[in-house]
Amino acid sequence: MKNILKYKNALKEMRTFLILWSTQSLSGLGSAMTSYALVIWSYTQKGSALMTALLMVSSYAPYVLFSIFAGALSDKWNKKATMLVCDTAAAVTTVVMLLLLKKDALQIWHLYLINGINGLMNTVQQPASEVATTRILPKKYYQRVGGLRYLSSALNSIMTPIIATAVMGIAGIDAVVAIDLFSFGIAFLILAFGIRIPAKEEKEAEKEKLFVSVKAGIGYLKKERGIFDLILFLAAINLVASVYDAAFPAMMLSRNGGSERVLGLVNAVIGIATLAGSILAFFLKTPKSRVRVICNSLLFSMSTENFLLAFGRTPVIWCVGGFLGWIAIPLMSANLDAVIRLHTPEEMQGRVYSVRNSLQFFTIPIGYFLGGCLVDQVFEPIMAFQKEGSILIRLFGSGKGSGAAFLFLVIAFAGIGVCLYFRRDKHIWDLER
């Protein structure tokens, strides 16, 4: 009975956040379905890992370039209005894409432009959303926020390939986009009329000049060396992970035994793993050492999935790799989010989160571009020149996709090296005190 009352009280205290989280997650599912459909569309059009990877490069480039300024602006602006405007702009680009698709005029460069605009909107929205979460949620639930966010991400990963593939097969890609727009409409109306984000005194931030605000965010991270080094740790991990992301669909769609169905299956298993990890992150007690959880989770992920993707030849092995690689990531993310949120004053969070985004995520477009180039220009050609019976053929197989498998072995050692290096950083461990 005591536990029941405890959870009822928690639900009551988290009610506003849960409504916002659930509706935004629904909208996220619609957007993920559209992105999934467009990745398949672009790869079938060009058959190039680089061309497909550039879709993500165009999304992240404005996020990295302008994020450092976006947080300073976010601290000045109304959080709710900022989120609504950014969501609306993203929806408009989706409508434009649908119209081009219906007229059979959609080109790859259109998607690059649309993704760039969406990336810019996300740049402004993300710090506003982070501060809004801080305002509507008691501190004791910060770790659960990370768990819930990965819970929605997991459900999206599970449902996206299943629903998108089914809808595309029955009604085409334009039906997928229609679902995306419908889910946006629900999230927009709930945020506009059903969510109240408490206002705080922001007079100092409003008077402060833009570059002074940016400097304040950078200055704070200079003093908080543990947070700064933790951000650099994640930036290095993101570089490795984005190379992985660029190679992953290329291998799943072109490897012997791979297909659109297999890509969807492995993505669904990754979603199930993320879901399981999210549930653990939500219910587990606060660990004695958040830093240890972050380091160990990333090391476990890098030490499992990439090896199985490199040497595996069947969807079963790829699914096992995906599960092991993602089961601990929500736990890492929940603790990372709690560490940064607890070590950053609320009035500084918009500026600090924006600087963090620029530093932590600038490696992602680099990794996507690098991954696409490595698959198309280095590893696939290397495997194509191998003679039957060579050691590389025995290790990674032959045919298109074997080069991506070879790259996954390199990614595995790179990820392990990054984890071991930052695990020795004394400034990160100082965050435990």
The 8 nearest C-alpha neighbors of each residue, nearest first, counted from 0:
[[1, 3, 2, 4, 5, 6, 7, 8],
 [2, 0, 4, 3, 5, 6, 7, 8],
 [1, 3, 5, 4, 0, 6, 7, 8],
 [4, 2, 0, 6, 5, 1, 7, 8],
 [5, 3, 7, 1, 2, 6, 8, 0],
 [4, 6, 2, 8, 3, 7, 1, 9],
 [7, 5, 9, 3, 8, 4, 10, 2],
 [8, 6, 4, 10, 9, 5, 3, 11],
 [7, 9, 11, 5, 6, 10, 4, 12],
 [10, 8, 6, 12, 11, 7, 13, 5],
 [11, 9, 13, 7, 8, 12, 14, 6],
 [10, 12, 8, 14, 9, 13, 7, 15],
 [11, 13, 9, 10, 14, 8, 136, 137],
 [12, 14, 10, 16, 11, 15, 17, 9],
 [15, 13, 11, 17, 16, 12, 10, 18],
 [16, 14, 18, 17, 13, 19, 194, 135],
 [15, 17, 19, 13, 18, 14, 20, 135],
 [18, 16, 20, 14, 19, 15, 21, 13],
 [19, 17, 15, 21, 16, 20, 22, 14],
 [18, 20, 16, 17, 22, 21, 23, 15],
 [19, 21, 17, 23, 18, 22, 16, 24],
 [22, 20, 24, 18, 23, 19, 17, 25],
 [23, 21, 186, 25, 24, 19, 20, 18],
 [22, 24, 26, 20, 25, 21, 186, 19],
 [23, 25, 27, 21, 22, 26, 151, 20],
 [26, 24, 22, 28, 27, 23, 182, 21],
 [25, 27, 182, 183, 23, 29, 24, 28],
 [26, 28, 24, 30, 25, 29, 31, 23],
 [29, 27, 31, 25, 155, 26, 30, 32],
 [28, 30, 179, 26, 32, 27, 31, 178],
 [29, 31, 27, 33, 32, 28, 179, 34],
 [32, 30, 34, 28, 33, 29, 27, 35],
 [33, 31, 35, 159, 29, 163, 30, 34],
 [32, 34, 36, 30, 31, 35, 176, 175],
 [35, 33, 31, 37, 36, 32, 38, 30],
 [36, 34, 32, 38, 33, 37, 31, 39],
 [35, 37, 33, 39, 34, 38, 40, 32],
 [38, 36, 40, 34, 39, 35, 41, 33],
 [37, 39, 41, 35, 40, 36, 42, 34],
 [38, 40, 42, 36, 37, 41, 43, 35],
 [39, 41, 37, 43, 38, 42, 36, 44],
 [42, 40, 44, 38, 43, 39, 37, 51],
 [43, 41, 46, 39, 45, 44, 40, 51],
 [42, 44, 40, 46, 41, 45, 39, 47],
 [43, 45, 41, 42, 40, 46, 39, 47],
 [46, 44, 42, 47, 43, 41, 50, 51],
 [47, 45, 42, 43, 44, 48, 41, 50],
 [46, 48, 50, 45, 49, 42, 51, 375],
 [47, 49, 371, 51, 249, 50, 52, 375],
 [371, 48, 50, 52, 47, 51, 372, 53],
 [51, 49, 53, 47, 52, 48, 54, 45],
 [50, 52, 48, 53, 49, 54, 42, 41],
 [53, 51, 49, 245, 54, 367, 50, 55],
 [52, 54, 56, 50, 55, 51, 57, 49],
 [55, 53, 52, 57, 56, 51, 111, 58],
 [56, 54, 58, 53, 57, 52, 59, 364],
 [55, 57, 364, 53, 59, 58, 54, 60],
 [56, 58, 115, 55, 54, 60, 111, 59],
 [59, 57, 118, 114, 115, 55, 56, 60],
 [58, 60, 62, 56, 57, 61, 364, 118],
 [59, 61, 63, 62, 57, 56, 58, 364],
 [62, 60, 64, 119, 63, 59, 65, 118],
 [63, 61, 122, 59, 60, 66, 118, 119],
 [62, 64, 357, 361, 60, 61, 66, 65],
 [63, 65, 61, 62, 66, 60, 357, 67],
 [66, 64, 67, 68, 63, 61, 62, 69],
 [65, 67, 69, 353, 68, 122, 62, 63],
 [66, 68, 354, 353, 65, 69, 357, 70],
 [69, 67, 66, 71, 65, 70, 213, 72],
 [68, 70, 66, 123, 72, 71, 67, 73],
 [71, 69, 350, 353, 349, 73, 72, 68],
 [70, 72, 350, 74, 68, 73, 212, 69],
 [73, 71, 69, 75, 70, 74, 76, 68],
 [72, 74, 70, 76, 75, 71, 127, 69],
 [73, 75, 71, 72, 349, 76, 70, 204],
 [76, 74, 205, 72, 73, 204, 201, 71],
 [77, 75, 73, 74, 78, 72, 81, 80],
 [76, 78, 80, 79, 81, 75, 73, 74],
 [79, 77, 127, 81, 80, 76, 82, 131],
 [78, 80, 82, 81, 77, 83, 196, 190],
 [79, 81, 83, 82, 77, 78, 84, 76],
 [82, 80, 78, 84, 79, 83, 77, 85],
 [81, 83, 124, 79, 85, 80, 84, 86],
 [84, 82, 80, 86, 85, 81, 87, 79],
 [85, 83, 87, 81, 86, 82, 80, 88],
 [84, 86, 120, 88, 82, 87, 83, 124],
 [87, 85, 89, 83, 84, 88, 82, 90],
 [86, 88, 90, 84, 89, 85, 83, 91],
 [87, 89, 91, 85, 90, 86, 84, 92],
 [88, 90, 86, 117, 92, 87, 91, 85],
 [91, 89, 87, 93, 88, 92, 86, 94],
 [90, 92, 94, 88, 93, 89, 87, 95],
 [93, 91, 95, 89, 94, 90, 113, 96],
 [94, 92, 96, 90, 91, 95, 97, 89],
 [93, 95, 97, 91, 96, 92, 98, 90],
 [96, 94, 92, 98, 93, 97, 99, 91],
 [95, 97, 93, 99, 94, 98, 100, 92],
 [98, 96, 100, 94, 95, 99, 101, 93],
 [99, 97, 101, 95, 100, 96, 94, 102],
 [100, 98, 105, 104, 96, 102, 97, 101],
 [99, 101, 97, 103, 105, 98, 102, 104],
 [102, 100, 98, 103, 99, 97, 173, 104],
 [101, 103, 99, 104, 100, 98, 105, 97],
 [104, 102, 100, 101, 105, 99, 98, 106],
 [105, 103, 99, 102, 100, 106, 101, 98],
 [104, 106, 99, 100, 103, 109, 107, 96],
 [107, 105, 109, 108, 104, 110, 99, 100],
 [106, 108, 110, 109, 111, 41, 105, 50],
 [107, 109, 111, 110, 106, 112, 105, 113],
 [110, 108, 112, 106, 107, 111, 113, 105],
 [111, 109, 113, 107, 108, 112, 114, 54],
 [110, 112, 108, 114, 109, 57, 113, 54],
 [113, 111, 115, 109, 110, 114, 108, 116],
 [114, 112, 110, 116, 115, 111, 92, 109],
 [115, 113, 58, 117, 111, 116, 112, 57],
 [114, 116, 58, 57, 118, 112, 113, 117],
 [117, 115, 119, 113, 118, 114, 120, 112],
 [116, 118, 114, 120, 89, 119, 115, 121],
 [117, 119, 58, 115, 121, 116, 120, 62],
 [118, 120, 122, 116, 61, 117, 121, 62],
 [121, 119, 85, 117, 122, 118, 123, 124],
 [120, 122, 124, 118, 123, 119, 125, 117],
 [123, 121, 62, 119, 120, 66, 124, 125],
 [122, 124, 69, 121, 120, 125, 126, 73],
 [123, 125, 121, 82, 127, 122, 126, 128],
 [124, 126, 128, 127, 121, 123, 122, 129],
 [127, 125, 129, 349, 128, 70, 124, 352],
 [128, 126, 78, 124, 130, 125, 129, 73],
 [127, 129, 131, 125, 126, 130, 124, 132],
 [130, 128, 126, 132, 131, 127, 125, 133],
 [129, 131, 133, 127, 132, 128, 126, 349],
 [130, 132, 128, 134, 133, 129, 127, 196],
 [133, 131, 129, 130, 135, 134, 136, 128],
 [132, 134, 130, 131, 136, 135, 129, 345],
 [135, 133, 131, 132, 136, 130, 197, 196],
 [134, 136, 132, 133, 16, 131, 196, 15],
 [135, 137, 133, 134, 132, 13, 138, 16],
 [138, 136, 139, 140, 135, 141, 133, 12],
 [139, 137, 140, 141, 136, 133, 341, 142],
 [138, 140, 137, 141, 142, 136, 143, 337],
 [139, 141, 143, 138, 142, 137, 144, 136],
 [142, 140, 144, 143, 138, 337, 139, 145],
 [143, 141, 333, 144, 337, 145, 140, 334],
 [142, 144, 281, 146, 140, 145, 141, 147],
 [145, 143, 147, 141, 142, 146, 148, 140],
 [144, 146, 333, 148, 143, 142, 147, 332],
 [145, 147, 277, 281, 143, 280, 149, 144],
 [148, 146, 150, 144, 149, 145, 143, 151],
 [149, 147, 145, 150, 151, 146, 144, 152],
 [148, 150, 152, 146, 151, 147, 277, 329],
 [149, 151, 147, 277, 153, 274, 148, 152],
 [152, 150, 154, 148, 153, 149, 24, 155],
 [153, 151, 149, 155, 150, 154, 156, 148],
 [154, 152, 270, 274, 273, 156, 150, 155],
 [155, 153, 157, 151, 156, 152, 158, 270],
 [154, 156, 152, 158, 28, 153, 159, 157],
 [157, 155, 270, 153, 154, 159, 158, 267],
 [158, 156, 267, 270, 154, 155, 159, 271],
 [157, 159, 155, 161, 156, 162, 160, 154],
 [158, 160, 32, 155, 162, 156, 161, 163],
 [161, 159, 263, 163, 164, 162, 158, 267],
 [160, 162, 158, 164, 159, 163, 165, 263],
 [163, 161, 165, 159, 164, 160, 158, 166],
 [162, 164, 166, 160, 32, 165, 159, 161],
 [163, 165, 167, 161, 162, 166, 160, 168],
 [164, 166, 162, 168, 163, 167, 161, 169],
 [167, 165, 169, 163, 168, 164, 170, 162],
 [168, 166, 171, 172, 164, 170, 165, 169],
 [167, 169, 165, 166, 171, 170, 164, 163],
 [168, 170, 166, 167, 171, 165, 164, 174],
 [169, 171, 167, 166, 174, 168, 172, 173],
 [172, 170, 167, 173, 174, 168, 169, 166],
 [171, 173, 175, 167, 174, 176, 36, 170],
 [172, 174, 176, 175, 171, 177, 97, 170],
 [175, 173, 177, 172, 176, 171, 170, 178],
 [174, 176, 172, 178, 173, 177, 33, 166],
 [175, 177, 179, 173, 174, 178, 33, 180],
 [176, 178, 174, 180, 179, 175, 181, 173],
 [179, 177, 181, 175, 176, 180, 29, 182],
 [178, 29, 180, 176, 177, 182, 30, 181],
 [179, 181, 183, 177, 178, 182, 184, 176],
 [182, 180, 178, 184, 183, 179, 177, 185],
 [183, 181, 26, 185, 179, 184, 180, 25],
 [182, 184, 26, 180, 186, 181, 185, 187],
 [185, 183, 187, 181, 182, 186, 188, 180],
 [184, 186, 182, 188, 187, 183, 189, 181],
 [187, 185, 22, 183, 189, 184, 23, 188],
 [188, 186, 184, 190, 185, 189, 191, 183],
 [187, 189, 191, 185, 190, 186, 192, 184],
 [190, 188, 193, 186, 192, 191, 187, 185],
 [189, 191, 194, 187, 188, 193, 192, 186],
 [190, 192, 188, 189, 187, 193, 194, 83],
 [193, 191, 189, 190, 188, 194, 195, 187],
 [192, 194, 189, 190, 191, 195, 188, 18],
 [195, 193, 190, 192, 196, 189, 15, 191],
 [194, 196, 197, 193, 15, 190, 192, 79],
 [195, 197, 131, 198, 194, 135, 79, 134],
 [198, 196, 195, 134, 199, 135, 131, 78],
 [199, 197, 196, 200, 77, 134, 201, 78],
 [200, 198, 201, 197, 134, 346, 202, 196],
 [199, 201, 202, 198, 203, 204, 346, 205],
 [202, 200, 204, 203, 199, 205, 75, 74],
 [201, 203, 205, 204, 200, 206, 75, 207],
 [204, 202, 206, 205, 201, 207, 200, 75],
 [203, 205, 207, 201, 202, 206, 75, 74],
 [206, 204, 75, 202, 203, 207, 201, 74],
 [207, 205, 203, 204, 202, 208, 75, 201],
 [206, 208, 204, 205, 203, 212, 211, 209],
 [209, 207, 211, 210, 212, 206, 205, 204],
 [208, 210, 212, 211, 71, 213, 207, 72],
 [209, 211, 213, 212, 208, 214, 68, 71],
 [210, 212, 214, 208, 209, 213, 215, 207],
 [213, 211, 215, 209, 210, 214, 71, 208],
 [212, 214, 210, 216, 215, 211, 71, 68],
 [213, 215, 211, 217, 212, 216, 218, 210],
 [214, 216, 218, 212, 213, 217, 219, 211],
 [217, 215, 351, 350, 219, 213, 218, 214],
 [218, 216, 214, 220, 219, 215, 221, 213],
 [219, 217, 215, 221, 216, 220, 214, 222],
 [218, 220, 216, 222, 221, 217, 215, 223],
 [219, 221, 223, 217, 222, 218, 227, 224],
 [222, 220, 218, 219, 223, 224, 217, 227],
 [221, 223, 220, 219, 224, 218, 227, 225],
 [222, 224, 220, 225, 221, 226, 219, 227],
 [223, 225, 227, 226, 222, 221, 228, 426],
 [226, 224, 427, 426, 228, 227, 223, 430],
 [225, 227, 229, 224, 228, 223, 230, 220],
 [228, 226, 224, 230, 225, 229, 220, 223],
 [229, 227, 231, 225, 230, 226, 224, 232],
 [228, 230, 232, 226, 231, 227, 427, 225],
 [229, 231, 227, 233, 228, 232, 359, 234],
 [230, 232, 234, 228, 229, 233, 359, 235],
 [233, 231, 229, 235, 230, 234, 228, 421],
 [232, 234, 236, 230, 235, 231, 237, 359],
 [233, 235, 359, 231, 237, 232, 236, 360],
 [236, 234, 238, 232, 233, 237, 231, 239],
 [235, 237, 233, 239, 238, 234, 240, 232],
 [238, 236, 240, 234, 235, 239, 363, 241],
 [239, 237, 366, 362, 235, 241, 236, 363],
 [238, 240, 236, 242, 237, 241, 414, 410],
 [241, 239, 237, 243, 242, 238, 236, 244],
 [240, 242, 244, 366, 243, 367, 238, 363],
 [243, 241, 370, 366, 245, 367, 239, 240],
 [242, 244, 240, 241, 246, 245, 247, 239],
 [245, 243, 241, 247, 242, 246, 240, 367],
 [244, 246, 242, 370, 367, 52, 243, 371],
 [245, 247, 243, 249, 244, 403, 248, 370],
 [246, 248, 244, 250, 249, 245, 243, 251],
 [249, 247, 251, 250, 252, 246, 262, 245],
 [250, 248, 246, 247, 252, 48, 251, 253],
 [249, 251, 400, 254, 247, 253, 248, 252],
 [250, 252, 257, 248, 262, 249, 253, 254],
 [251, 253, 258, 257, 249, 250, 248, 259],
 [252, 254, 400, 250, 251, 399, 257, 249],
 [255, 253, 400, 257, 250, 251, 399, 256],
 [256, 254, 257, 253, 398, 400, 312, 399],
 [257, 255, 254, 313, 258, 314, 312, 261],
 [256, 258, 251, 254, 252, 255, 261, 253],
 [259, 257, 252, 261, 260, 251, 262, 253],
 [258, 260, 262, 261, 252, 263, 257, 251],
 [261, 259, 263, 258, 262, 264, 257, 164],
 [260, 262, 264, 258, 263, 259, 257, 265],
 [263, 261, 259, 251, 265, 260, 264, 266],
 [262, 264, 160, 266, 260, 261, 265, 267],
 [265, 263, 261, 267, 266, 262, 260, 268],
 [266, 264, 268, 318, 267, 262, 263, 261],
 [267, 265, 269, 263, 264, 268, 262, 156],
 [266, 268, 157, 270, 264, 265, 269, 156],
 [269, 267, 271, 265, 270, 266, 318, 322],
 [270, 268, 266, 272, 321, 322, 267, 271],
 [269, 271, 153, 156, 157, 267, 273, 268],
 [270, 272, 268, 274, 273, 269, 157, 275],
 [273, 271, 326, 322, 269, 275, 274, 270],
 [272, 274, 153, 276, 270, 326, 271, 275],
 [275, 273, 153, 271, 277, 150, 272, 276],
 [274, 276, 272, 278, 277, 273, 271, 279],
 [277, 275, 326, 273, 279, 329, 274, 278],
 [278, 276, 146, 150, 280, 274, 329, 279],
 [277, 279, 281, 275, 280, 276, 282, 274],
 [280, 278, 276, 277, 282, 281, 283, 275],
 [281, 279, 146, 330, 277, 278, 283, 282],
 [282, 280, 143, 146, 278, 279, 283, 277],
 [281, 283, 279, 280, 278, 284, 143, 146],
 [284, 282, 280, 279, 281, 285, 286, 278],
 [283, 285, 286, 282, 280, 281, 287, 142],
 [284, 286, 283, 287, 142, 289, 288, 334],
 [287, 285, 288, 289, 284, 292, 283, 334],
 [286, 288, 289, 285, 291, 431, 284, 290],
 [287, 289, 286, 291, 290, 292, 431, 285],
 [288, 290, 292, 291, 334, 286, 293, 287],
 [289, 291, 293, 292, 288, 294, 428, 431],
 [292, 290, 294, 288, 293, 289, 295, 296],
 [291, 293, 289, 295, 290, 294, 296, 331],
 [294, 292, 331, 290, 296, 291, 295, 289],
 [295, 293, 291, 297, 296, 292, 298, 290],
 [296, 294, 298, 292, 297, 293, 291, 299],
 [297, 295, 327, 299, 293, 298, 294, 331],
 [296, 298, 300, 299, 294, 295, 301, 293],
 [297, 299, 295, 301, 300, 296, 418, 302],
 [300, 298, 302, 296, 297, 301, 295, 303],
 [301, 299, 324, 297, 298, 302, 303, 296],
 [300, 302, 298, 414, 299, 303, 411, 415],
 [303, 301, 299, 300, 298, 411, 415, 304],
 [304, 302, 300, 301, 306, 305, 324, 323],
 [303, 305, 320, 324, 307, 306, 321, 323],
 [304, 306, 308, 411, 407, 307, 303, 309],
 [307, 305, 309, 308, 304, 303, 408, 310],
 [306, 308, 311, 320, 304, 310, 309, 305],
 [309, 307, 305, 311, 306, 317, 310, 304],
 [310, 308, 404, 306, 407, 307, 408, 405],
 [309, 311, 307, 308, 395, 306, 394, 312],
 [312, 310, 307, 308, 316, 313, 309, 317],
 [311, 313, 310, 316, 314, 256, 255, 317],
 [312, 314, 315, 316, 311, 256, 317, 257],
 [313, 315, 317, 316, 318, 261, 312, 256],
 [316, 314, 318, 313, 317, 319, 311, 312],
 [317, 315, 319, 318, 311, 314, 313, 320],
 [318, 316, 314, 320, 315, 319, 308, 321],
 [317, 319, 321, 265, 315, 320, 316, 314],
 [320, 318, 316, 322, 321, 317, 323, 315],
 [321, 319, 304, 317, 307, 323, 318, 322],
 [320, 322, 318, 324, 269, 319, 323, 304],
 [321, 323, 272, 319, 269, 320, 324, 325],
 [324, 322, 320, 325, 321, 326, 304, 303],
 [323, 325, 300, 304, 321, 322, 303, 320],
 [324, 326, 328, 322, 327, 323, 273, 272],
 [325, 327, 272, 276, 273, 323, 328, 322],
 [328, 326, 296, 330, 325, 329, 276, 331],
 [327, 329, 331, 325, 330, 326, 332, 296],
 [330, 328, 332, 277, 331, 276, 149, 327],
 [331, 329, 280, 333, 328, 327, 332, 276],
 [330, 332, 293, 328, 329, 334, 333, 296],
 [331, 333, 335, 329, 334, 330, 336, 328],
 [334, 145, 332, 336, 330, 142, 146, 335],
 [333, 335, 337, 336, 331, 332, 289, 338],
 [336, 334, 332, 338, 337, 333, 331, 339],
 [335, 337, 333, 334, 339, 338, 332, 340],
 [338, 336, 334, 340, 142, 335, 339, 141],
 [339, 337, 335, 341, 336, 340, 334, 342],
 [338, 340, 342, 336, 341, 337, 343, 335],
 [339, 341, 337, 343, 342, 338, 336, 348],
 [340, 342, 338, 339, 343, 337, 344, 138],
 [343, 341, 339, 340, 338, 344, 226, 337],
 [342, 344, 340, 341, 348, 339, 345, 347],
 [345, 343, 347, 346, 348, 342, 341, 340],
 [344, 346, 348, 347, 343, 130, 133, 349],
 [345, 347, 344, 348, 349, 74, 201, 204],
 [348, 346, 345, 344, 350, 349, 351, 343],
 [347, 349, 351, 345, 350, 352, 346, 343],
 [350, 348, 70, 126, 352, 74, 351, 347],
 [351, 349, 70, 216, 71, 353, 348, 352],
 [350, 352, 216, 348, 354, 353, 349, 347],
 [353, 351, 355, 349, 354, 350, 348, 126],
 [352, 354, 70, 67, 356, 66, 350, 355],
 [355, 353, 67, 351, 357, 356, 352, 358],
 [356, 354, 352, 358, 353, 357, 359, 351],
 [357, 355, 353, 359, 354, 360, 358, 352],
 [356, 358, 63, 354, 355, 361, 66, 360],
 [359, 357, 355, 356, 361, 360, 354, 234],
 [360, 358, 234, 356, 230, 355, 357, 233],
 [359, 361, 362, 363, 356, 357, 358, 234],
 [362, 360, 63, 363, 357, 358, 359, 364],
 [363, 361, 238, 365, 360, 364, 366, 234],
 [362, 364, 366, 365, 360, 238, 241, 361],
 [365, 363, 56, 367, 366, 59, 362, 368],
 [366, 364, 362, 368, 363, 367, 369, 238],
 [365, 367, 242, 241, 238, 369, 363, 364],
 [368, 366, 364, 370, 241, 245, 242, 52],
 [367, 369, 365, 371, 366, 370, 364, 372],
 [368, 370, 366, 372, 367, 371, 365, 373],
 [371, 369, 242, 367, 373, 245, 372, 368],
 [49, 370, 372, 48, 368, 374, 373, 369],
 [373, 371, 369, 375, 376, 370, 374, 49],
 [372, 374, 377, 370, 376, 371, 375, 378],
 [373, 375, 378, 371, 372, 403, 379, 376],
 [376, 374, 372, 373, 379, 377, 371, 48],
 [377, 375, 372, 373, 374, 380, 378, 379],
 [378, 376, 373, 380, 379, 374, 375, 381],
 [377, 379, 402, 381, 374, 380, 373, 382],
 [378, 380, 402, 382, 381, 374, 375, 377],
 [381, 379, 383, 382, 378, 377, 376, 384],
 [382, 380, 378, 379, 383, 384, 377, 385],
 [381, 383, 379, 385, 384, 380, 402, 378],
 [384, 382, 380, 381, 385, 379, 398, 397],
 [385, 383, 382, 381, 380, 386, 379, 387],
 [386, 384, 382, 383, 389, 387, 381, 392],
 [385, 387, 389, 388, 384, 392, 383, 382],
 [386, 388, 389, 385, 392, 397, 393, 390],
 [387, 389, 392, 386, 393, 390, 391, 385],
 [390, 388, 392, 391, 387, 386, 393, 385],
 [389, 391, 393, 392, 394, 388, 395, 385],
 [392, 390, 394, 393, 389, 395, 382, 396],
 [393, 391, 396, 389, 395, 394, 390, 397],
 [394, 392, 390, 391, 396, 395, 389, 388],
 [393, 395, 391, 392, 396, 390, 310, 405],
 [396, 394, 392, 401, 391, 310, 393, 404],
 [397, 395, 392, 401, 393, 394, 398, 391],
 [398, 396, 401, 392, 395, 399, 382, 383],
 [397, 399, 401, 400, 383, 396, 254, 255],
 [398, 400, 401, 253, 254, 379, 397, 402],
 [401, 399, 254, 250, 403, 253, 402, 398],
 [400, 402, 404, 403, 395, 397, 399, 396],
 [401, 403, 379, 378, 405, 404, 400, 382],
 [402, 404, 406, 400, 405, 401, 374, 250],
 [405, 403, 309, 401, 407, 402, 406, 395],
 [406, 404, 402, 403, 407, 408, 309, 395],
 [407, 405, 403, 409, 404, 408, 410, 402],
 [406, 408, 410, 309, 404, 305, 409, 405],
 [409, 407, 411, 406, 410, 309, 405, 306],
 [408, 410, 406, 407, 411, 412, 413, 405],
 [409, 411, 407, 413, 408, 412, 414, 406],
 [412, 410, 408, 305, 414, 409, 413, 301],
 [411, 413, 415, 414, 409, 410, 416, 408],
 [412, 414, 410, 416, 411, 415, 409, 417],
 [415, 413, 417, 411, 416, 301, 412, 410],
 [414, 416, 412, 418, 417, 413, 301, 298],
 [417, 415, 413, 419, 414, 418, 412, 420],
 [416, 418, 414, 420, 415, 419, 413, 421],
 [419, 417, 415, 420, 416, 421, 298, 422],
 [420, 418, 422, 416, 417, 421, 415, 423],
 [419, 421, 417, 418, 422, 423, 416, 424],
 [422, 420, 424, 423, 418, 419, 232, 417],
 [421, 423, 419, 420, 424, 418, 294, 427],
 [422, 424, 421, 420, 425, 419, 428, 427],
 [425, 423, 421, 426, 422, 427, 428, 420],
 [424, 426, 428, 427, 423, 429, 225, 422],
 [427, 425, 225, 429, 428, 424, 224, 228],
 [428, 426, 225, 429, 425, 424, 430, 229],
 [427, 429, 425, 430, 426, 431, 290, 424],
 [430, 428, 426, 431, 427, 432, 425, 225],
 [431, 429, 428, 432, 427, 225, 426, 290],
 [430, 432, 429, 428, 288, 290, 289, 427],
 [431, 430, 429, 428, 288, 427, 426, 225]]
